[in-house]
Amino acid sequence: MENVTPNAAIAAHIKPPSVYQLYGMPWYYFAIFGVAVLIATYLGLLPKGMIGAFPLMIVIGAIFNEIGDKTPFINTFLGGGAIVVIFGSAALATYELLPKDALSTMDVFMKDGGFLDFYIASLITGSIMGMNRQLLIKAAFRYLPVILGAVALALSLGTLVGYLTGYGTQKTLFFVAIPIMGGGMGAGAVPMAKIFGEGLGQDPAVILSLMVPAVAMGNALSIVLGGLLDRLGKIKKSICGDGQLMPLNDNDANEESENFNTFKILRDKLVLTQLGTGLLIATTFFSVGALINYCLPAIHGYAWMILAVAMVKVFGLLPQKFEICCYQWFQFVMSNLTSVLLVGIGVAYTNLNAVGSAFSGQYMLLVAVTVFGGLIGAGLIGKLVGFFPIEAAITGGLCMSNMGGTGDVAVLSAAKRMELMPFAQISSRIGGAFMLILASVVMRIAT
């Protein structure tokens, strides 16, 4: 009699789904759960906090993500589900198509509830711990020139076009180009408005109102371009690393091949307790970043967290089994909670009125030129230092011109390259801090 292992017996009875699936279940089950959640939402029965936010955000995210992934042109050129989830959710919030209490719950969950921090901490820790050590070492020392190349070309092209179109060189630089490349709102446009307000003798609130449309439109364009770069990478394989920032040479690959192959085999064997261990390690590294930031506040806590995780990985300070725990937790969060987070980005951080208020041919041209300048600058310098141009353009360019941490998630989701989150965060945090310094220097020169 033929011996059949339990796993083989189970696999033999598992058949491919014969009905349409949504969020891992047949559509009619999802429909029942979704209707129940929406009825409870509109009747105001869902409580505040996580238990009220999660089911609604899962339902909205799954529906919009499916629409985006199945809609021609959007799924091919505009990032698919990610962009539909963000802007569909933003429309629900902007036009108050959901009850105010539900919108407030999601807003608080994202901001005061710290869900964005939780998600990014999980991705940073797991993606770094899952990287090839030699790749991490080589990429780290070549990344700063990529950011500088992106900033230099973005500001140069933006101000040049501002001069040629009559918008004004200084006005373009202060209120369009620098804010777009500045790392988002909270850590970018808001402190920049204070810097420029003091230098120009104007109310920072007025200056911020001039910056917001540029930041919002730059973020939207960056998301779209993330999807287009993913498409370009599928066509031109020679400039694409499929989510890997740079290739390894034969010596480096051979040096780690045995250990890394073992790692890849082990990390595919899911053990439920490993998820809990990965959760603990990820949130602990976030705490470490916060502690260092408390002592050295000049650099964002995310940047310190990245450095801490990278040092632990480079010097092998964690046993490999714990690295695997972090990687599996990262995979769980990315697979199940990305659409949830994108809903939160749309509701809490994307104001369609701010984007719409700035719509003019001249203004859109300035935003587009700035974003494209960052993309091209990062791609060219990335090529020179040995990176794949597509990945360099996404992380060093688009993750500078997007809206900080939320923009990083949206761009990488549209580009289908979530594993590049550590480098995206370097752009947003360290690159954003550099832009604040540059803004101060430019203001002093100009005044």
C-alpha positions in Angstrom: 0.0 0.0 0.0 1.4 3.4 -0.9 2.4 5.6 2.0 0.8 9.1 1.9 2.0 11.8 4.3 -0.6 13.9 6.1 0.4 17.0 4.1 0.1 15.2 0.8 -3.3 13.8 1.8 -4.5 17.3 2.7 -3.1 18.7 -0.5 -4.8 16.0 -2.6 -8.2 17.1 -1.3 -7.7 20.8 -1.8 -9.1 22.0 -5.0 -8.7 25.4 -6.7 -11.6 27.7 -5.7 -14.5 27.2 -8.1 -16.3 30.5 -7.2 -15.2 34.1 -7.2 -13.1 35.0 -4.1 -12.9 38.2 -2.1 -10.5 38.6 0.8 -9.8 34.8 0.8 -13.4 33.6 0.8 -16.2 32.9 -1.6 -17.9 36.2 -2.7 -21.3 35.3 -1.1 -19.7 34.8 2.3 -17.9 38.1 1.9 -21.2 39.8 0.8 -23.0 38.5 3.9 -20.2 39.8 6.2 -19.8 43.1 4.3 -23.6 43.8 4.4 -23.6 43.1 8.2 -20.7 45.5 8.7 -22.2 48.3 6.6 -25.6 48.1 8.2 -24.0 48.3 11.7 -21.9 51.2 10.4 -24.9 53.3 9.1 -26.9 52.5 12.2 -24.1 53.8 14.4 -23.7 50.5 16.2 -19.9 50.0 15.8 -17.9 51.1 18.8 -14.9 53.4 18.7 -11.4 52.0 18.4 -9.9 49.0 16.6 -13.0 46.8 16.8 -15.0 49.5 15.0 -12.4 50.5 12.5 -11.1 47.1 11.3 -14.2 45.5 9.9 -15.3 48.6 8.0 -11.8 49.2 6.6 -11.4 45.6 5.6 -14.7 45.6 3.7 -14.0 49.0 1.9 -10.4 48.0 1.2 -11.3 44.6 -0.3 -14.0 46.0 -2.5 -12.0 49.0 -3.9 -8.9 46.8 -4.3 -10.8 44.3 -6.3 -12.3 47.1 -8.5 -8.8 48.5 -9.2 -7.2 45.2 -9.9 -10.0 44.2 -12.3 -10.4 47.5 -14.2 -8.5 47.7 -17.5 -6.0 50.5 -17.8 -6.1 51.2 -14.1 -4.7 47.7 -13.3 -2.1 48.0 -16.0 -0.9 51.6 -15.8 -2.1 53.3 -12.7 -1.2 50.9 -9.9 -4.4 48.9 -9.8 -6.1 48.4 -6.5 -3.8 50.6 -4.4 -4.8 53.9 -6.2 -8.5 53.0 -6.2 -8.5 52.2 -2.5 -6.8 55.5 -1.6 -8.8 57.8 -3.8 -12.1 55.9 -3.4 -11.7 56.1 0.4 -10.8 59.7 0.1 -14.0 60.4 -1.9 -16.1 58.6 0.8 -14.5 60.9 3.4 -14.5 64.2 1.4 -18.1 63.9 0.3 -19.2 62.3 3.7 -20.7 59.2 2.1 -20.1 57.4 5.4 -21.4 58.4 8.8 -19.2 61.1 10.5 -18.7 58.8 13.5 -17.3 56.0 11.2 -15.0 58.5 9.5 -13.8 59.9 12.8 -13.2 56.3 14.1 -11.0 55.5 11.1 -9.2 58.9 11.4 -8.4 58.4 15.1 -7.4 54.8 14.5 -4.8 55.9 11.9 -3.4 58.9 13.8 -4.0 58.7 17.5 -4.4 54.9 17.4 -1.0 54.5 15.7 -2.0 52.0 13.1 0.3 53.6 10.5 3.3 53.3 12.9 2.4 49.7 13.6 2.3 48.8 9.9 5.5 50.6 9.0 7.4 49.1 12.0 6.3 45.6 10.9 7.4 46.2 7.3 10.8 47.8 8.2 11.8 45.1 10.7 10.6 42.2 8.6 11.9 43.4 5.2 15.4 44.2 6.6 15.6 40.9 8.5 14.6 39.1 5.3 17.2 40.8 3.1 20.5 39.3 2.0 23.1 40.8 4.4 25.6 41.6 1.6 23.0 43.4 -0.4 22.1 45.5 2.7 25.7 46.5 3.3 26.4 47.4 -0.3 23.2 49.3 -0.9 23.4 51.4 2.3 26.5 53.3 1.4 25.3 54.1 -2.1 21.9 55.3 -1.3 22.6 58.9 -0.2 23.9 60.0 -3.7 20.6 58.7 -5.2 18.6 61.0 -2.9 20.8 64.0 -3.6 20.5 63.3 -7.3 16.7 63.2 -7.1 16.6 66.5 -5.1 19.0 68.3 -7.3 17.2 67.5 -10.6 13.7 68.0 -9.1 14.5 71.5 -7.8 16.5 72.5 -10.9 13.8 71.5 -13.4 11.0 72.8 -11.2 12.4 76.3 -10.8 13.5 76.4 -14.5 9.9 75.7 -15.6 8.6 78.1 -13.0 10.8 80.8 -14.6 9.9 80.0 -18.2 6.1 79.9 -17.5 6.1 83.1 -15.5 5.1 81.5 -12.2 8.3 82.8 -10.7 11.5 81.0 -9.7 11.4 81.8 -6.0 7.7 81.1 -5.7 8.1 77.8 -7.4 11.1 76.8 -5.3 9.5 77.8 -1.9 5.9 76.7 -2.5 6.0 73.9 -5.0 9.4 72.2 -5.5 10.8 72.1 -1.9 7.5 71.1 -0.3 7.0 68.2 -2.8 10.4 66.8 -2.0 10.1 67.6 1.7 8.9 64.4 3.3 5.1 64.9 3.6 3.0 67.1 5.8 3.8 66.7 9.5 7.6 66.3 9.1 7.8 68.3 5.9 5.4 71.1 4.9 4.4 72.1 8.4 7.9 72.9 9.7 8.8 74.3 6.3 5.9 76.7 6.5 7.3 77.9 9.9 10.8 78.3 8.4 9.5 80.3 5.4 7.0 82.2 7.5 9.7 83.5 9.8 12.0 84.3 6.9 9.4 86.1 4.8 7.5 87.7 7.7 4.3 86.0 6.8 1.7 83.9 8.7 2.9 80.2 8.5 -0.7 79.1 8.1 -1.1 81.1 4.9 2.2 79.7 3.5 1.0 76.2 4.5 -2.2 76.7 2.5 0.0 77.4 -0.6 2.1 74.2 0.0 -0.7 71.7 0.7 -2.0 71.4 -2.9 1.6 70.8 -4.2 2.2 68.1 -1.6 -1.1 66.5 -2.2 -0.8 66.5 -6.0 2.9 65.4 -5.9 1.8 62.5 -3.7 -1.0 61.5 -6.1 1.3 61.7 -9.1 4.0 59.7 -7.3 1.5 56.9 -6.7 0.4 56.8 -10.3 4.1 56.8 -11.5 4.8 53.9 -9.1 2.3 51.8 -11.0 3.7 52.9 -14.3 7.3 52.1 -13.3 6.2 48.6 -12.3 4.7 48.2 -15.8 7.9 49.6 -17.4 9.9 47.1 -15.4 7.9 44.2 -16.8 8.7 45.5 -20.3 12.4 46.4 -19.8 13.8 43.6 -17.6 17.3 45.0 -18.0 16.6 48.1 -15.8 14.4 46.3 -13.2 15.4 44.3 -10.2 11.8 43.0 -9.4 12.0 44.5 -6.0 15.7 44.1 -5.4 17.6 47.4 -5.3 20.9 46.1 -6.7 22.4 42.8 -7.9 25.0 40.8 -6.0 28.2 39.8 -7.7 29.2 36.2 -7.8 31.5 36.4 -4.8 28.9 37.9 -2.5 26.2 35.6 -3.7 28.4 32.5 -3.1 29.4 33.8 0.3 25.9 33.8 1.6 24.2 31.3 -0.8 24.1 28.4 1.7 22.9 30.4 4.7 20.4 32.5 2.7 19.0 29.4 0.9 18.5 27.8 4.3 16.8 31.0 5.5 14.4 31.0 2.5 13.5 27.4 3.2 12.9 27.9 6.9 10.9 31.1 6.5 8.4 29.4 4.3 7.5 27.0 7.1 4.8 28.9 9.0 4.7 28.4 12.8 1.9 30.4 14.5 3.9 31.3 17.5 6.6 32.8 15.2 4.1 35.5 14.2 3.8 36.6 17.9 7.5 36.7 18.2 7.8 38.8 15.1 5.2 41.2 16.4 7.1 41.6 19.6 10.5 42.2 17.9 9.0 44.7 15.4 7.3 46.8 18.0 10.4 46.6 20.2 12.5 48.0 17.5 10.0 50.8 17.1 10.4 51.5 20.8 14.2 51.6 20.4 13.8 54.2 17.6 11.6 56.3 19.9 14.1 56.0 22.8 17.0 57.1 20.6 14.9 59.9 19.1 14.1 61.1 22.6 17.9 61.5 23.3 18.8 62.7 19.8 15.6 64.4 18.4 17.3 65.9 15.3 16.7 62.7 13.4 13.2 61.0 13.1 12.5 57.9 15.2 11.9 55.9 12.0 15.4 56.7 10.8 16.9 55.5 14.1 14.7 52.4 13.9 16.0 51.6 10.5 19.6 52.0 11.6 19.0 49.8 14.7 17.4 47.0 12.7 20.1 47.3 10.0 23.0 47.1 12.5 21.4 44.0 14.2 21.1 42.4 10.8 24.6 43.3 9.5 26.4 42.1 12.6 24.1 39.0 13.1 23.1 39.9 16.6 19.8 38.0 16.4 19.6 34.3 15.9 18.3 33.3 12.4 15.1 31.8 13.8 14.2 35.3 15.1 15.0 36.9 11.8 12.5 34.4 10.3 9.9 35.4 12.8 10.2 39.0 11.8 10.0 38.1 8.1 6.9 36.0 8.6 5.2 38.7 10.6 6.0 41.2 7.9 4.5 38.9 5.3 1.3 38.4 7.4 0.9 42.2 7.8 1.6 43.0 4.2 -0.7 40.3 2.8 -3.7 41.0 5.1 -3.5 44.7 6.2 -2.2 46.7 3.3 -5.6 47.4 1.8 -6.8 48.3 5.3 -4.0 50.8 5.7 -4.7 52.3 2.2 -8.3 53.0 3.3 -6.9 54.9 6.3 -4.6 56.9 4.1 -7.5 57.9 1.9 -9.7 58.8 4.8 -7.2 60.5 7.1 -4.6 61.9 4.9 -6.0 62.6 1.4 -8.1 65.7 0.9 -9.6 65.7 -2.6 -10.7 69.4 -2.1 -7.1 70.4 -1.6 -6.0 68.5 -4.7 -8.9 69.9 -6.7 -8.4 73.5 -5.6 -5.0 73.6 -7.2 -6.0 72.3 -10.6 -4.6 74.6 -13.3 -2.5 73.7 -16.3 0.5 75.8 -15.1 0.4 74.4 -11.5 0.0 70.8 -12.6 3.0 71.3 -15.0 5.2 72.5 -12.2 4.2 69.6 -9.9 4.7 67.1 -12.7 8.1 68.5 -13.7 9.3 68.4 -10.1 8.2 64.8 -9.5 9.6 63.6 -12.8 12.8 65.4 -12.0 13.2 63.5 -8.8 12.3 60.2 -10.5 14.8 60.7 -13.3 17.6 62.1 -11.0 17.3 59.1 -8.7 17.2 56.6 -11.6 20.3 58.1 -13.3 22.4 58.3 -10.2 21.1 54.9 -9.1 22.3 53.4 -12.4 25.8 55.0 -11.8 26.2 53.5 -8.4 25.1 50.1 -9.4 21.3 50.1 -8.5 18.5 48.9 -10.8 17.1 52.2 -12.2 13.5 51.3 -11.6 14.0 50.5 -7.9 16.2 53.6 -7.5 13.6 55.8 -9.1 10.8 54.4 -6.9 12.7 54.6 -3.6 15.0 57.6 -4.1 12.7 59.6 -6.3 9.0 58.8 -5.8 9.4 58.2 -2.1 10.9 61.7 -1.8 8.1 63.3 -3.7 5.2 61.5 -1.9 3.6 62.3 1.4 5.9 60.7 3.9 5.1 57.4 5.5 1.6 57.1 4.1 2.9 58.0 0.6 5.6 55.3 1.0 3.1 52.6 1.6 0.9 53.9 -1.3 3.8 54.2 -3.8 5.3 50.8 -2.9 1.9 49.2 -3.0 1.2 50.6 -6.5 4.7 49.5 -7.6 4.2 46.1 -6.0 7.5 46.5 -4.1 6.7 46.5 -0.4 10.1 44.9 0.4 11.7 48.2 -0.4 10.1 49.9 2.6 13.4 50.4 4.5 14.9 52.5 1.6 11.6 54.3 1.2 11.7 55.3 4.8 15.3 56.5 4.5 14.1 58.8 1.7 11.1 60.1 3.7 12.8 60.5 7.1 16.5 61.2 6.5 15.8 62.8 3.1 13.0 64.8 4.7 15.3 66.0 7.4 17.9 67.0 4.8 15.2 69.0 3.0 14.4 71.0 6.2 18.1 71.9 6.5 18.1 72.9 2.8 15.0 75.0 3.2 16.6 76.9 6.1 19.8 77.5 4.0 17.8 78.6 0.9 15.7 81.0 3.0 18.7 82.6 4.5 20.3 83.1 1.1 17.1 84.4 -0.4 16.4 86.9 2.4 
